[in-house]
Amino acid sequence: MAFVLAPSAPIASWLAELDNWSKTSPGFFTGKAIVLDVSKLSVNPSEIAELVETLSQRSIRVLGLENAQTDQLDPSLPPLLTGGRPATDPQPASRRQEPGSMVFEHPIRSGQSIIFPHGDVTILGSVASGAEVVAGGSIHVYGALRGRALAGSTGDIRARIFCNRNEAELMSIDGYYQTADDMDASLRGRPAQCWLKDRVLSIAALD
Amino acid sequence: MARVLVVTSGKGGVGKTTSTAALGAALAQTGQSVAVVDFDVGLRNLDLIMGAERRVVFDLVNVIQGVAKLPQALIRDKRLETLWLLPASQTRDKDALTEQGVAAVINELRGKFDWVICDSPAGIERGATLAMRFADCAVIVTNPEVSSVRDSDRIIGLLDAKTEMAEKGQRIEKHLLITRYDPQRAQRGEMLNIEDVLEILSTPLLGIIPESQEVLRASNLGSPVTLCNATSAPARAYLDAARRLKGETVPMCIPTEQHRLLSRLFGRRAA
Protein backbone atom coordinates (compact mmCIF):
# COMPACT_ATOMS: atom_id res chain seq x y z
CA MET A 1 0.00 0.00 0.00
CA ALA A 2 1.28 3.45 -0.91
CA PHE A 3 0.25 6.96 0.03
CA VAL A 4 -0.69 9.16 -2.94
CA LEU A 5 0.11 12.85 -3.10
CA ALA A 6 -1.85 14.66 -5.82
CA PRO A 7 -0.50 18.18 -6.17
CA SER A 8 -2.71 20.79 -7.81
CA ALA A 9 -1.72 24.04 -9.45
CA PRO A 10 -0.42 26.45 -8.31
CA ILE A 11 2.28 24.27 -6.80
CA ALA A 12 3.53 26.98 -4.39
CA SER A 13 0.21 27.19 -2.55
CA TRP A 14 -0.16 23.41 -2.56
CA LEU A 15 3.30 23.16 -0.94
CA ALA A 16 2.36 25.77 1.65
CA GLU A 17 -0.71 23.72 2.53
CA LEU A 18 1.41 20.58 2.77
CA ASP A 19 3.91 22.33 5.06
CA ASN A 20 1.11 23.58 7.26
CA TRP A 21 -0.32 20.12 7.54
CA SER A 22 2.96 18.32 8.23
CA LYS A 23 3.76 20.90 10.92
CA THR A 24 0.86 19.57 12.99
CA SER A 25 1.76 15.93 12.28
CA PRO A 26 5.56 15.82 12.40
CA GLY A 27 7.05 12.62 11.05
CA PHE A 28 3.86 11.58 9.24
CA PHE A 29 5.66 10.75 5.98
CA THR A 30 8.63 8.98 7.58
CA GLY A 31 8.91 5.42 6.30
CA LYS A 32 5.77 5.69 4.13
CA ALA A 33 5.73 4.71 0.48
CA ILE A 34 4.75 7.86 -1.44
CA VAL A 35 3.39 7.98 -5.00
CA LEU A 36 3.13 11.29 -6.81
CA ASP A 37 -0.03 11.67 -8.90
CA VAL A 38 0.59 14.41 -11.49
CA SER A 39 -2.79 14.17 -13.26
CA LYS A 40 -3.90 17.58 -11.94
CA LEU A 41 -0.78 19.24 -13.27
CA SER A 42 0.42 19.94 -16.77
CA VAL A 43 4.13 20.01 -16.31
CA ASN A 44 7.31 19.12 -18.17
CA PRO A 45 10.00 16.65 -16.98
CA SER A 46 12.18 19.35 -15.44
CA GLU A 47 9.25 20.66 -13.40
CA ILE A 48 8.48 17.14 -12.19
CA ALA A 49 12.14 16.68 -11.24
CA GLU A 50 12.02 19.98 -9.40
CA LEU A 51 8.89 18.91 -7.50
CA VAL A 52 10.44 15.54 -6.55
CA GLU A 53 13.52 17.41 -5.30
CA THR A 54 11.39 19.90 -3.29
CA LEU A 55 9.55 17.01 -1.66
CA SER A 56 12.76 15.17 -0.80
CA GLN A 57 13.95 18.35 0.96
CA ARG A 58 10.87 17.89 3.18
CA SER A 59 11.94 14.28 3.86
CA ILE A 60 9.23 12.95 1.53
CA ARG A 61 10.76 10.37 -0.79
CA VAL A 62 8.79 9.67 -3.95
CA LEU A 63 8.62 5.98 -4.86
CA GLY A 64 6.86 6.33 -8.19
CA LEU A 65 4.82 8.57 -10.48
CA GLU A 66 1.23 8.11 -11.51
CA ASN A 67 -0.75 9.50 -14.48
CA ALA A 68 2.31 11.02 -16.10
CA GLN A 69 2.67 11.08 -19.88
CA THR A 70 5.53 8.85 -20.99
CA ASP A 71 7.03 11.77 -22.92
CA GLN A 72 7.18 13.70 -19.64
CA LEU A 73 9.49 11.11 -18.17
CA ASP A 74 13.20 11.38 -17.80
CA PRO A 75 15.37 8.36 -16.71
CA SER A 76 16.43 10.19 -13.54
CA LEU A 77 12.82 10.38 -12.34
CA PRO A 78 11.05 7.73 -10.27
CA PRO A 79 9.34 5.02 -12.41
CA LEU A 80 5.83 5.35 -13.76
CA LEU A 81 3.25 3.24 -11.95
CA THR A 82 -0.11 2.16 -13.36
CA GLY A 83 -3.14 0.30 -12.12
CA GLY A 84 -3.24 1.87 -8.67
CA ARG A 85 -6.50 1.30 -6.80
CA PRO A 86 -7.75 3.25 -3.81
CA ALA A 87 -7.15 1.31 -0.62
CA THR A 88 -10.44 0.46 1.01
CA ASP A 89 -9.31 -0.47 4.49
CA PRO A 90 -6.52 1.58 5.99
CA GLN A 91 -7.23 0.08 9.44
CA PRO A 92 -4.39 -2.50 9.64
CA ALA A 93 -1.76 0.21 9.13
CA SER A 94 -3.16 2.56 11.73
CA ARG A 95 -3.54 -0.28 14.24
CA ARG A 96 0.22 -0.74 14.19
CA GLN A 97 0.86 2.85 15.25
CA GLU A 98 2.31 3.39 18.70
CA PRO A 99 -0.24 3.76 21.51
CA GLY A 100 -1.34 7.32 22.18
CA SER A 101 -0.06 7.48 25.73
CA MET A 102 3.21 7.67 27.61
CA VAL A 103 3.79 6.89 31.29
CA PHE A 104 6.67 8.09 33.48
CA GLU A 105 7.16 6.28 36.77
CA HIS A 106 9.59 8.78 38.22
CA PRO A 107 9.49 12.50 39.02
CA ILE A 108 10.33 14.98 36.26
CA ARG A 109 13.29 17.04 37.44
CA SER A 110 14.01 20.73 37.01
CA GLY A 111 15.43 21.39 33.53
CA GLN A 112 13.95 18.22 32.00
CA SER A 113 11.54 18.53 29.13
CA ILE A 114 9.05 15.84 28.14
CA ILE A 115 7.64 16.32 24.63
CA PHE A 116 5.08 13.78 23.37
CA PRO A 117 2.98 15.10 20.46
CA HIS A 118 1.20 11.77 19.86
CA GLY A 119 -1.11 11.65 22.87
CA ASP A 120 -1.47 11.69 26.64
CA VAL A 121 1.34 11.89 29.19
CA THR A 122 0.92 10.39 32.66
CA ILE A 123 3.45 11.09 35.39
CA LEU A 124 3.53 9.00 38.58
CA GLY A 125 5.41 11.60 40.60
CA SER A 126 5.89 15.33 40.67
CA VAL A 127 6.89 17.77 37.94
CA ALA A 128 9.52 20.05 39.46
CA SER A 129 9.77 23.80 39.20
CA GLY A 130 11.71 24.46 35.99
CA ALA A 131 10.57 21.23 34.30
CA GLU A 132 8.25 21.14 31.29
CA VAL A 133 5.74 18.61 29.99
CA VAL A 134 4.34 19.08 26.46
CA ALA A 135 1.68 16.64 25.24
CA GLY A 136 -0.45 16.43 22.12
CA GLY A 137 -3.23 15.08 24.34
CA SER A 138 -3.93 15.43 28.05
CA ILE A 139 -1.48 15.55 30.95
CA HIS A 140 -2.02 13.64 34.19
CA VAL A 141 0.27 14.31 37.15
CA TYR A 142 -0.13 12.02 40.17
CA GLY A 143 1.96 14.30 42.34
CA ALA A 144 2.57 18.01 42.62
CA LEU A 145 2.73 19.98 39.36
CA ARG A 146 5.30 22.71 40.06
CA GLY A 147 6.64 23.21 36.55
CA ARG A 148 4.97 23.93 33.21
CA ALA A 149 2.33 21.75 31.60
CA LEU A 150 1.28 22.33 27.97
CA ALA A 151 -1.49 20.01 26.79
CA GLY A 152 -3.11 19.84 23.36
CA SER A 153 0.11 21.11 21.82
CA THR A 154 -0.89 19.91 18.34
CA GLY A 155 -4.25 21.66 18.40
CA ASP A 156 -6.42 19.34 20.48
CA ILE A 157 -8.84 21.70 22.23
CA ARG A 158 -10.37 18.81 24.20
CA ALA A 159 -7.08 18.08 25.99
CA ARG A 160 -6.98 18.63 29.76
CA ILE A 161 -4.46 18.85 32.56
CA PHE A 162 -5.02 17.03 35.83
CA CYS A 163 -2.77 17.18 38.87
CA ASN A 164 -2.83 16.02 42.47
CA ARG A 165 -1.50 19.37 43.61
CA ASN A 166 -1.51 22.57 41.62
CA GLU A 167 1.67 24.54 42.14
CA ALA A 168 2.13 25.06 38.40
CA GLU A 169 4.31 27.79 36.93
CA LEU A 170 2.21 27.68 33.77
CA MET A 171 -0.66 25.66 32.37
CA SER A 172 -1.59 25.78 28.70
CA ILE A 173 -4.05 24.06 26.38
CA ASP A 174 -3.72 24.53 22.63
CA GLY A 175 -1.70 27.69 23.23
CA TYR A 176 -4.17 29.33 25.67
CA TYR A 177 -2.25 29.71 28.90
CA GLN A 178 -2.20 31.02 32.46
CA THR A 179 0.88 31.67 34.55
CA ALA A 180 1.09 31.11 38.30
CA ASP A 181 0.42 34.83 38.76
CA ASP A 182 -2.82 34.70 36.77
CA MET A 183 -4.20 31.75 38.71
CA ASP A 184 -6.71 32.14 41.49
CA ALA A 185 -4.79 31.80 44.78
CA SER A 186 -7.52 29.55 46.16
CA LEU A 187 -6.65 26.93 43.52
CA ARG A 188 -3.03 26.63 44.60
CA GLY A 189 -1.86 23.63 46.56
CA ARG A 190 -4.99 21.64 45.73
CA PRO A 191 -5.89 18.88 43.28
CA ALA A 192 -7.00 20.65 40.12
CA GLN A 193 -7.94 20.25 36.51
CA CYS A 194 -7.54 22.62 33.63
CA TRP A 195 -9.53 22.65 30.39
CA LEU A 196 -10.57 24.90 27.54
CA LYS A 197 -14.12 26.27 27.64
CA ASP A 198 -15.14 28.45 24.66
CA ARG A 199 -11.51 29.41 24.07
CA VAL A 200 -11.06 30.44 27.69
CA LEU A 201 -8.73 28.48 29.94
CA SER A 202 -10.53 27.27 33.04
CA ILE A 203 -8.98 25.82 36.15
CA ALA A 204 -11.03 24.23 38.90
CA ALA A 205 -10.26 22.40 42.11
CA LEU A 206 -10.98 18.67 42.13
CA ASP A 207 -11.60 18.30 45.87
CA MET B 1 34.92 -3.55 45.66
CA ALA B 2 35.46 0.18 45.86
CA ARG B 3 32.51 2.54 45.81
CA VAL B 4 32.78 5.77 43.91
CA LEU B 5 30.70 8.52 45.48
CA VAL B 6 30.12 12.00 44.09
CA VAL B 7 29.24 14.88 46.41
CA THR B 8 27.28 17.35 44.32
CA SER B 9 24.61 20.06 44.57
CA GLY B 10 24.35 22.32 41.53
CA LYS B 11 24.40 25.44 43.67
CA GLY B 12 27.61 26.78 45.16
CA GLY B 13 28.28 27.47 48.82
CA VAL B 14 25.94 24.82 50.23
CA GLY B 15 28.69 22.71 51.80
CA LYS B 16 29.92 20.19 49.21
CA THR B 17 33.60 20.51 50.11
CA THR B 18 32.93 20.56 53.88
CA SER B 19 30.74 17.48 53.48
CA THR B 20 33.30 15.67 51.30
CA ALA B 21 36.01 16.22 53.92
CA ALA B 22 33.74 15.36 56.87
CA LEU B 23 32.31 12.18 55.27
CA GLY B 24 35.74 11.11 53.98
CA ALA B 25 37.27 11.50 57.44
CA ALA B 26 34.26 9.83 59.10
CA LEU B 27 34.58 6.78 56.84
CA ALA B 28 38.36 6.66 57.38
CA GLN B 29 37.76 6.83 61.15
CA THR B 30 35.89 3.51 60.85
CA GLY B 31 39.01 1.94 59.32
CA GLN B 32 37.99 2.14 55.65
CA SER B 33 40.54 3.39 53.15
CA VAL B 34 39.30 6.58 51.53
CA ALA B 35 40.48 8.84 48.73
CA VAL B 36 38.88 12.28 48.42
CA VAL B 37 39.26 13.79 44.95
CA ASP B 38 38.89 17.51 44.28
CA PHE B 39 37.26 18.11 40.87
CA ASP B 40 37.04 21.86 41.30
CA VAL B 41 39.90 22.58 38.89
CA GLY B 42 40.72 26.29 39.03
CA LEU B 43 38.94 26.91 42.35
CA ARG B 44 40.30 24.19 44.58
CA ASN B 45 39.46 24.25 48.27
CA LEU B 46 39.47 20.68 49.50
CA ASP B 47 43.21 20.84 50.22
CA LEU B 48 42.58 23.79 52.58
CA ILE B 49 39.67 22.12 54.39
CA MET B 50 41.80 18.98 54.78
CA GLY B 51 44.81 21.01 55.95
CA ALA B 52 47.05 19.65 53.19
CA GLU B 53 47.62 22.81 51.15
CA ARG B 54 51.30 23.02 52.05
CA ARG B 55 52.03 19.53 50.79
CA VAL B 56 50.55 19.68 47.28
CA VAL B 57 53.12 18.79 44.61
CA PHE B 58 51.17 17.15 41.81
CA ASP B 59 47.45 17.29 41.11
CA LEU B 60 44.59 15.63 39.21
CA VAL B 61 45.38 17.45 35.95
CA ASN B 62 49.04 16.36 36.14
CA VAL B 63 47.92 12.74 36.52
CA ILE B 64 45.43 13.02 33.64
CA GLN B 65 48.07 14.54 31.38
CA GLY B 66 50.63 11.89 32.35
CA VAL B 67 53.02 14.38 33.98
CA ALA B 68 52.82 12.48 37.26
CA LYS B 69 51.81 9.01 38.40
CA LEU B 70 48.77 8.67 40.68
CA PRO B 71 50.78 7.63 43.81
CA GLN B 72 52.94 10.76 43.42
CA ALA B 73 49.87 13.01 43.49
CA LEU B 74 48.02 11.35 46.40
CA ILE B 75 48.59 13.06 49.76
CA ARG B 76 48.17 11.03 52.95
CA ASP B 77 46.37 12.73 55.83
CA LYS B 78 48.59 13.42 58.86
CA ARG B 79 45.92 12.41 61.36
CA LEU B 80 44.32 9.38 59.70
CA GLU B 81 46.53 7.03 57.78
CA THR B 82 43.72 5.53 55.69
CA LEU B 83 42.63 8.96 54.39
CA TRP B 84 44.15 10.33 51.17
CA LEU B 85 43.62 13.44 49.08
CA LEU B 86 43.97 13.92 45.33
CA PRO B 87 44.04 17.71 44.92
CA ALA B 88 42.80 19.71 41.94
CA SER B 89 44.94 22.10 39.97
CA GLN B 90 44.43 25.77 40.81
CA THR B 91 46.16 27.21 37.75
CA ARG B 92 44.16 25.37 35.11
CA ASP B 93 40.50 25.33 34.19
CA LYS B 94 37.91 22.58 33.81
CA ASP B 95 38.74 22.06 30.12
CA ALA B 96 41.95 20.40 31.24
CA LEU B 97 39.83 17.42 32.33
CA THR B 98 39.15 14.80 29.68
CA GLU B 99 36.60 12.04 29.98
CA GLN B 100 39.14 9.29 29.21
CA GLY B 101 41.65 10.78 31.64
CA VAL B 102 39.11 10.98 34.46
CA ALA B 103 37.96 7.41 33.70
CA ALA B 104 41.52 6.13 33.95
CA VAL B 105 42.17 7.93 37.26
CA ILE B 106 38.90 6.75 38.82
CA ASN B 107 39.61 3.20 37.65
CA GLU B 108 43.05 3.22 39.23
CA LEU B 109 41.65 4.65 42.48
CA ARG B 110 39.00 1.90 42.55
CA GLY B 111 41.78 -0.67 42.78
CA LYS B 112 43.44 1.03 45.76
CA PHE B 113 40.64 2.25 48.04
CA ASP B 114 37.36 1.21 49.67
CA TRP B 115 35.83 4.62 48.97
CA VAL B 116 36.55 7.22 46.29
CA ILE B 117 34.76 10.48 47.12
CA CYS B 118 34.60 13.05 44.31
CA ASP B 119 34.05 16.65 45.38
CA SER B 120 32.11 18.19 42.50
CA PRO B 121 32.40 21.86 41.54
CA ALA B 122 29.22 23.96 41.54
CA GLY B 123 27.32 24.32 38.28
CA ILE B 124 26.31 21.81 35.65
CA GLU B 125 29.24 22.26 33.28
CA ARG B 126 32.20 20.07 32.41
CA GLY B 127 33.73 19.84 35.90
CA ALA B 128 30.47 18.83 37.52
CA THR B 129 29.44 16.36 34.80
CA LEU B 130 32.87 14.68 34.85
CA ALA B 131 32.86 14.46 38.65
CA MET B 132 29.57 12.52 38.54
CA ARG B 133 30.29 10.64 35.30
CA PHE B 134 31.77 7.43 36.79
CA ALA B 135 30.09 7.45 40.21
CA ASP B 136 28.16 4.49 41.67
CA CYS B 137 26.32 6.64 44.14
CA ALA B 138 25.72 10.31 44.80
CA VAL B 139 25.30 12.51 47.85
CA ILE B 140 23.26 15.59 46.95
CA VAL B 141 23.99 18.44 49.36
CA THR B 142 21.05 20.80 49.84
CA ASN B 143 20.32 23.77 52.07
CA PRO B 144 16.71 24.09 53.21
CA GLU B 145 15.95 27.01 50.89
CA VAL B 146 14.18 27.17 47.53
CA SER B 147 17.07 28.03 45.20
CA SER B 148 19.25 25.27 46.57
CA VAL B 149 16.40 22.75 46.35
CA ARG B 150 15.64 23.59 42.72
CA ASP B 151 19.32 23.34 41.74
CA SER B 152 19.53 19.97 43.50
CA ASP B 153 16.53 18.81 41.56
CA ARG B 154 18.29 19.76 38.33
CA ILE B 155 21.40 17.85 39.42
CA ILE B 156 19.36 14.74 40.28
CA GLY B 157 17.97 14.86 36.74
CA LEU B 158 21.50 15.00 35.34
CA LEU B 159 22.58 12.10 37.60
CA ASP B 160 19.79 10.06 36.02
CA ALA B 161 20.79 11.07 32.48
CA LYS B 162 24.47 11.90 32.11
CA THR B 163 26.29 9.35 34.27
CA GLU B 164 27.82 6.17 32.90
CA MET B 165 25.43 4.08 35.03
CA ALA B 166 22.41 5.96 33.66
CA GLU B 167 23.60 5.45 30.09
CA LYS B 168 23.82 1.69 30.77
CA GLY B 169 20.16 1.85 31.84
CA GLN B 170 20.93 1.50 35.55
CA ARG B 171 19.86 3.97 38.21
CA ILE B 172 22.54 5.63 40.26
CA GLU B 173 22.00 5.36 44.04
CA LYS B 174 21.17 8.79 45.44
CA HIS B 175 21.24 10.21 48.97
CA LEU B 176 20.15 13.61 50.17
CA LEU B 177 22.23 15.45 52.76
CA ILE B 178 20.59 18.55 54.20
CA THR B 179 23.16 20.98 55.56
CA ARG B 180 23.01 24.29 57.45
CA TYR B 181 19.72 23.29 59.05
CA ASP B 182 18.62 25.60 61.83
CA PRO B 183 15.78 24.02 63.86
CA GLN B 184 14.77 27.35 65.43
CA ARG B 185 14.53 29.17 62.11
CA ALA B 186 12.69 26.21 60.58
CA GLN B 187 10.21 26.35 63.46
CA ARG B 188 9.62 30.04 62.82
CA GLY B 189 8.93 29.21 59.15
CA GLU B 190 12.00 31.10 57.89
CA MET B 191 13.37 27.96 56.30
CA LEU B 192 11.88 25.14 54.27
CA ASN B 193 11.16 22.24 56.57
CA ILE B 194 12.63 18.79 56.04
CA GLU B 195 9.35 17.21 54.89
CA ASP B 196 8.94 19.79 52.13
CA VAL B 197 12.50 19.30 50.88
CA LEU B 198 12.07 15.52 50.86
CA GLU B 199 8.72 15.80 49.12
CA ILE B 200 10.08 18.06 46.38
CA LEU B 201 13.22 16.02 45.75
CA SER B 202 11.76 12.54 46.46
CA THR B 203 15.19 11.20 47.31
CA PRO B 204 16.07 9.23 50.49
CA LEU B 205 17.60 11.25 53.33
CA LEU B 206 21.19 10.51 54.38
CA GLY B 207 21.43 13.03 57.19
CA ILE B 208 20.64 16.48 58.52
CA ILE B 209 23.63 18.62 59.46
CA PRO B 210 22.74 21.44 61.86
CA GLU B 211 24.05 24.97 61.25
CA SER B 212 27.00 25.42 63.57
CA GLN B 213 30.00 27.65 64.23
CA GLU B 214 32.00 24.43 64.63
CA VAL B 215 31.97 23.92 60.84
CA LEU B 216 33.55 27.30 60.18
CA ARG B 217 36.06 26.81 63.00
CA ALA B 218 37.09 23.41 61.63
CA SER B 219 37.48 24.80 58.09
CA ASN B 220 39.72 27.59 59.31
CA LEU B 221 41.83 25.09 61.25
CA GLY B 222 42.18 22.92 58.11
CA SER B 223 40.55 19.91 59.70
CA PRO B 224 37.42 17.97 58.71
CA VAL B 225 34.76 18.72 61.33
CA THR B 226 34.49 15.03 62.22
CA LEU B 227 38.18 15.07 63.23
CA CYS B 228 38.36 18.57 64.67
CA ASN B 229 35.67 18.08 67.28
CA ALA B 230 34.06 14.65 66.99
CA THR B 231 31.51 15.34 69.73
CA SER B 232 30.14 18.55 68.19
CA ALA B 233 26.63 18.49 66.74
CA PRO B 234 27.64 18.66 63.04
CA ALA B 235 30.37 16.04 63.57
CA ARG B 236 27.90 13.61 65.11
CA ALA B 237 25.50 14.20 62.25
CA TYR B 238 28.25 13.48 59.68
CA LEU B 239 29.41 10.38 61.58
CA ASP B 240 25.83 9.05 61.54
CA ALA B 241 25.56 9.85 57.82
CA ALA B 242 28.78 7.93 57.12
CA ARG B 243 27.40 4.89 58.97
CA ARG B 244 24.25 5.09 56.84
CA LEU B 245 26.42 5.20 53.72
CA LYS B 246 28.02 1.93 54.87
CA GLY B 247 24.55 0.42 55.01
CA GLU B 248 23.96 0.57 58.77
CA THR B 249 20.56 1.57 60.07
CA VAL B 250 20.93 4.63 62.26
CA PRO B 251 17.84 6.42 63.57
CA MET B 252 17.50 9.90 62.07
CA CYS B 253 17.79 12.75 64.55
CA ILE B 254 19.09 16.29 64.42
CA PRO B 255 21.96 16.57 66.89
CA THR B 256 22.02 19.80 68.91
CA GLU B 257 24.87 21.43 70.76
CA GLN B 258 25.32 20.08 74.28
CA HIS B 259 25.60 23.47 75.96
CA ARG B 260 22.48 24.70 74.22
CA LEU B 261 20.58 21.72 75.57
CA LEU B 262 21.86 22.41 79.08
CA SER B 263 21.04 26.09 78.93
CA ARG B 264 17.57 25.18 77.75
CA LEU B 265 17.16 22.83 80.71
CA PHE B 266 18.32 25.54 83.09
CA GLY B 267 16.03 27.99 81.37
CA ARG B 268 13.10 25.70 81.99
CA ARG B 269 14.03 25.25 85.64
CA ALA B 270 14.22 28.96 86.14
CA ALA B 271 10.77 29.35 84.62
Interface residues (C-beta under 8 A of the other chain):
Chain A: H106 P107 I108 R109 S110 G111 Q112 G125 S126 A128 S129 G130 A131 A144 R146
Chain B: R150 D151 D153 R154 I156 G157 L158 D160 A161 E199 I200 S202
